[in-house]
Structure formats: structure tokens, C-alpha cells
Amino acid sequence: MSSIPFYKKCRTCGAKGQFQDGTPGCSRFKIKIDLDNDYCSWHTPENGPECVICHQKKEGMYLWLDDEYVSFYSICPTCFTKIETCDTCTYGNTCNLMTDQSEPPYVIQTVRQGPMIMQQQVKNPNLIARHCNKCCCSFDGETCNKENKDIACNNWKLNRSIFI
């Protein structure tokens, strides 16, 4: 008969919680647990590192080095996929094209192909020329990196406010 070491039991898990009636429960699986006898392979150390972005304790934390401040941060696997993308970037939530009120951000473009006429909504070319050419989120002055938020960006800068 194999035994599970004490440190893998629910009593020492960071995911332990309790139901409204006060009985112990697993916050990950939403089930009642026996703190001294139950265990699982998803055990999270109670005093283990907390993700600086989502503030949860999870298995498989990454230690990430911020080169600018020479600081190390614990980041969970889910949030680690967001590093170097718009979700964690200082510039991720700013877009001068969308906040400029001088003209509408989108206009209707009409294209004629033989007897067929197509209309589609496109970004306002005047605003693109005014803002996107200077924007650090732009690839070529027209293609915005924010339209594909999951790709890494060369101009990414860590948004420190997400660590609060």
C-alpha cells in the first residue's frame, strides 16, 4: 500500500477553502474534502509563490526576469502566455485612433467589381495616417498589433499596474 506524504494532503494545499456552511472544500474542484485524508495531483503548496498577475497559487509557476528592473516575478502558466502580448503591455489599452473624436474611427468603403458593388466598414484612412504611422503598436503604419493580441510584440513594455 502506497502512502501520500503529509505535505500533499488537502490540509496543506493553497486551494483549500470552505463552503458557506463552514465545511472544508476544494476551491479548484468545488467539492467537499477531508483535510487530513484527501489529496490530489493538483496539490498547490499553501505557502508557495503567488502569481503576480492573477494572484493565485498554482502548480508549475514560472520565475520570470524583468530585465529593466532586474527583478524576478512568479507567474503562473496561464498568465505566462500573456507576457509580451497586449494583455500585459503598457500600451495595450491605449489607441489614439479610437479616442480621436475629430472624425469617426470607421468609414464605409465602396468597391466596384464589374456589375457588383460591395460596401464594407474599414478604419478611417485619415485617422490611420494621423495616428498609426507613429504608433509603436503598428507593424507597417497600417497593420495594428492589437488586432492580433496573442502575438509577441517587439515594442512590448511591461505594464506594472497589473502587479497591484
C-alpha positions as a Markdown table, in Angstrom:
| # | Residue | x | y | z |
|---|---|---|---|---|
| 1 | Met | 0.0 | 0.0 | 0.0 |
| 2 | Ser | 1.5 | 3.3 | -1.0 |
| 3 | Ser | 1.1 | 6.4 | 1.2 |
| 4 | Ile | 0.9 | 10.0 | 0.2 |
| 5 | Pro | 3.3 | 12.3 | 2.1 |
| 6 | Phe | 1.7 | 14.6 | 4.6 |
| 7 | Tyr | 2.6 | 17.7 | 2.6 |
| 8 | Lys | 0.4 | 16.5 | -0.3 |
| 9 | Lys | -2.8 | 16.3 | 1.8 |
| 10 | Cys | -5.6 | 18.9 | 1.4 |
| 11 | Arg | -4.7 | 20.5 | 4.8 |
| 12 | Thr | -1.5 | 21.9 | 3.3 |
| 13 | Cys | -3.0 | 22.9 | -0.1 |
| 14 | Gly | -3.3 | 26.5 | -1.1 |
| 15 | Ala | -6.5 | 25.7 | -3.0 |
| 16 | Lys | -8.4 | 24.6 | 0.1 |
| 17 | Gly | -11.3 | 26.7 | 1.1 |
| 18 | Gln | -14.7 | 26.3 | 2.7 |
| 19 | Phe | -18.4 | 26.2 | 1.8 |
| 20 | Gln | -20.9 | 28.7 | 3.2 |
| 21 | Asp | -21.8 | 26.2 | 6.0 |
| 22 | Gly | -18.1 | 26.2 | 7.0 |
| 23 | Thr | -17.2 | 22.6 | 5.8 |
| 24 | Pro | -13.9 | 22.4 | 4.1 |
| 25 | Gly | -13.8 | 22.3 | 0.4 |
| 26 | Cys | -11.6 | 22.4 | -2.6 |
| 27 | Ser | -11.7 | 25.8 | -4.4 |
| 28 | Arg | -10.4 | 24.2 | -7.6 |
| 29 | Phe | -12.9 | 21.3 | -8.0 |
| 30 | Lys | -15.7 | 22.7 | -5.8 |
| 31 | Ile | -16.1 | 19.5 | -3.8 |
| 32 | Lys | -16.2 | 18.8 | 0.0 |
| 33 | Ile | -12.9 | 17.4 | 1.3 |
| 34 | Asp | -11.4 | 15.7 | 4.4 |
| 35 | Leu | -8.4 | 17.9 | 5.2 |
| 36 | Asp | -6.4 | 15.0 | 6.8 |
| 37 | Asn | -7.2 | 12.2 | 4.4 |
| 38 | Asp | -7.9 | 13.6 | 1.0 |
| 39 | Tyr | -5.2 | 14.5 | -1.6 |
| 40 | Cys | -4.8 | 15.0 | -5.3 |
| 41 | Ser | -2.2 | 15.5 | -8.0 |
| 42 | Trp | -3.3 | 19.2 | -8.3 |
| 43 | His | -1.9 | 20.0 | -4.8 |
| 44 | Thr | -0.7 | 23.6 | -4.6 |
| 45 | Pro | 1.7 | 24.4 | -1.7 |
| 46 | Glu | -0.1 | 26.6 | 0.8 |
| 47 | Asn | 3.0 | 28.8 | 1.3 |
| 48 | Gly | 4.1 | 28.6 | -2.3 |
| 49 | Pro | 4.6 | 31.5 | -4.6 |
| 50 | Glu | 1.6 | 33.6 | -5.8 |
| 51 | Cys | 1.3 | 34.7 | -9.4 |
| 52 | Val | 2.0 | 38.5 | -9.6 |
| 53 | Ile | -0.7 | 38.9 | -12.2 |
| 54 | Cys | -3.7 | 36.8 | -11.2 |
| 55 | His | -2.7 | 36.4 | -7.5 |
| 56 | Gln | -3.4 | 32.7 | -7.4 |
| 57 | Lys | -1.1 | 29.9 | -6.3 |
| 58 | Lys | -0.8 | 27.2 | -9.0 |
| 59 | Glu | 1.4 | 24.3 | -9.9 |
| 60 | Gly | 4.2 | 24.9 | -12.3 |
| 61 | Met | 5.0 | 28.5 | -11.6 |
| 62 | Tyr | 7.5 | 30.3 | -13.8 |
| 63 | Leu | 10.2 | 32.6 | -12.5 |
| 64 | Trp | 10.3 | 35.5 | -14.9 |
| 65 | Leu | 13.2 | 38.0 | -15.0 |
| 66 | Asp | 12.2 | 41.6 | -15.7 |
| 67 | Asp | 15.4 | 42.9 | -17.4 |
| 68 | Glu | 14.5 | 46.6 | -17.0 |
| 69 | Tyr | 14.4 | 46.5 | -13.2 |
| 70 | Val | 16.4 | 43.2 | -12.7 |
| 71 | Ser | 13.5 | 41.8 | -10.7 |
| 72 | Phe | 12.2 | 38.2 | -10.6 |
| 73 | Tyr | 8.5 | 37.5 | -10.6 |
| 74 | Ser | 6.5 | 34.3 | -10.0 |
| 75 | Ile | 4.0 | 33.9 | -12.9 |
| 76 | Cys | 1.5 | 31.0 | -13.3 |
| 77 | Pro | 1.4 | 29.1 | -16.6 |
| 78 | Thr | -1.8 | 30.8 | -17.7 |
| 79 | Cys | -0.5 | 34.3 | -17.2 |
| 80 | Phe | 2.9 | 33.4 | -18.6 |
| 81 | Thr | 1.3 | 33.1 | -22.0 |
| 82 | Lys | 0.3 | 36.7 | -21.8 |
| 83 | Ile | 3.9 | 38.0 | -21.3 |
| 84 | Glu | 5.0 | 40.1 | -24.3 |
| 85 | Thr | 1.4 | 40.5 | -25.6 |
| 86 | Cys | -1.1 | 43.4 | -25.3 |
| 87 | Asp | -2.7 | 41.9 | -22.2 |
| 88 | Thr | 0.4 | 42.8 | -20.1 |
| 89 | Cys | 1.7 | 45.8 | -22.1 |
| 90 | Thr | 1.7 | 49.4 | -21.0 |
| 91 | Tyr | 0.4 | 50.4 | -24.5 |
| 92 | Gly | -2.2 | 47.6 | -24.6 |
| 93 | Asn | -5.2 | 49.7 | -23.7 |
| 94 | Thr | -4.4 | 52.9 | -25.5 |
| 95 | Cys | -5.3 | 53.6 | -29.1 |
| 96 | Asn | -5.3 | 57.2 | -30.3 |
| 97 | Leu | -7.2 | 56.2 | -33.4 |
| 98 | Met | -10.2 | 55.1 | -31.3 |
| 99 | Thr | -10.0 | 58.0 | -28.9 |
| 100 | Asp | -9.7 | 60.8 | -31.5 |
| 101 | Gln | -13.1 | 62.4 | -31.7 |
| 102 | Ser | -12.3 | 64.7 | -34.7 |
| 103 | Glu | -13.6 | 62.0 | -37.2 |
| 104 | Pro | -15.4 | 58.7 | -37.0 |
| 105 | Pro | -13.0 | 55.8 | -36.4 |
| 106 | Tyr | -14.6 | 53.7 | -39.1 |
| 107 | Val | -16.0 | 54.7 | -42.6 |
| 108 | Ile | -17.8 | 52.8 | -45.3 |
| 109 | Gln | -15.7 | 51.9 | -48.3 |
| 110 | Thr | -17.4 | 51.1 | -51.6 |
| 111 | Val | -15.6 | 48.8 | -54.1 |
| 112 | Arg | -16.9 | 48.1 | -57.6 |
| 113 | Gln | -16.1 | 44.9 | -59.4 |
| 114 | Gly | -17.8 | 44.8 | -62.7 |
| 115 | Pro | -21.5 | 45.0 | -62.2 |
| 116 | Met | -21.2 | 44.2 | -58.5 |
| 117 | Ile | -20.8 | 46.9 | -55.8 |
| 118 | Met | -19.6 | 45.9 | -52.3 |
| 119 | Gln | -19.6 | 48.1 | -49.2 |
| 120 | Gln | -17.6 | 47.4 | -46.1 |
| 121 | Gln | -16.7 | 49.1 | -43.0 |
| 122 | Val | -12.9 | 50.0 | -42.7 |
| 123 | Lys | -10.8 | 52.0 | -40.3 |
| 124 | Asn | -10.8 | 55.7 | -41.3 |
| 125 | Pro | -7.8 | 56.2 | -43.6 |
| 126 | Asn | -7.3 | 59.8 | -42.3 |
| 127 | Leu | -7.0 | 58.7 | -38.7 |
| 128 | Ile | -4.7 | 55.8 | -39.7 |
| 129 | Ala | -2.4 | 58.4 | -41.4 |
| 130 | Arg | -2.6 | 60.7 | -38.4 |
| 131 | His | -2.0 | 58.1 | -35.6 |
| 132 | Cys | -0.9 | 54.6 | -36.8 |
| 133 | Asn | 2.2 | 55.7 | -38.6 |
| 134 | Lys | 3.6 | 57.0 | -35.3 |
| 135 | Cys | 2.2 | 54.2 | -33.0 |
| 136 | Cys | 4.6 | 51.7 | -31.5 |
| 137 | Cys | 1.9 | 49.0 | -31.9 |
| 138 | Ser | 1.9 | 49.3 | -35.7 |
| 139 | Phe | 3.8 | 46.9 | -37.9 |
| 140 | Asp | 3.8 | 48.9 | -41.1 |
| 141 | Gly | 1.8 | 52.0 | -40.4 |
| 142 | Glu | -1.5 | 50.3 | -41.2 |
| 143 | Thr | -1.4 | 46.8 | -39.5 |
| 144 | Cys | -2.1 | 47.1 | -35.8 |
| 145 | Asn | -0.5 | 44.5 | -33.5 |
| 146 | Lys | -3.5 | 45.0 | -31.2 |
| 147 | Glu | -5.8 | 43.3 | -33.7 |
| 148 | Asn | -4.0 | 40.0 | -33.0 |
| 149 | Lys | -3.4 | 40.4 | -29.3 |
| 150 | Asp | -1.9 | 36.9 | -28.8 |
| 151 | Ile | 1.3 | 37.5 | -30.7 |
| 152 | Ala | 4.5 | 38.8 | -29.1 |
| 153 | Cys | 5.5 | 42.4 | -29.9 |
| 154 | Asn | 8.9 | 43.8 | -30.3 |
| 155 | Asn | 7.8 | 47.1 | -28.6 |
| 156 | Trp | 6.2 | 45.4 | -25.6 |
| 157 | Lys | 6.7 | 47.2 | -22.3 |
| 158 | Leu | 5.6 | 45.6 | -19.0 |
| 159 | Asn | 2.5 | 47.3 | -17.5 |
| 160 | Arg | 3.5 | 47.4 | -13.8 |
| 161 | Ser | -0.1 | 48.3 | -12.7 |
| 162 | Ile | -1.1 | 44.7 | -13.3 |
| 163 | Phe | 1.0 | 43.7 | -10.3 |
| 164 | Ile | -1.2 | 45.6 | -7.9 |
